[in-house]
Amino acid sequence: MVQLNQPMLPKGDNMAAIKFDNPNELMTIEEVAAVLRCSPRTIYNRVRPGAENKFPIPFRRIAGGRLIRFRRADVYAHVGGE
């Protein structure tokens, strides 16, 4: 099982206090990887159909299933906010 590194959070700030202009804004795999401090390849491997170790954050496939996006609010809720 792949362990994700410690999430990259603002130092000294409480994640619950972070407010987003648009919590439904979509993030790319690369942006999510930067927040979680893991490799984008790890995320790709865990969101592919049939993956043994499913990615814990809900995602959406857009553009006919070619692109994967995550809601910003879901990503930050997973790392300790809201």
Secondary structure, DSSP 4 states (H G I P E B T S, - for coil): -PPPPPP---TT--GGG---S-TT-EE-HHHHHHHHTS-HHHHHHHHSTT-SS--SS--EEETTTTEEEEEHHHHHHHTT--
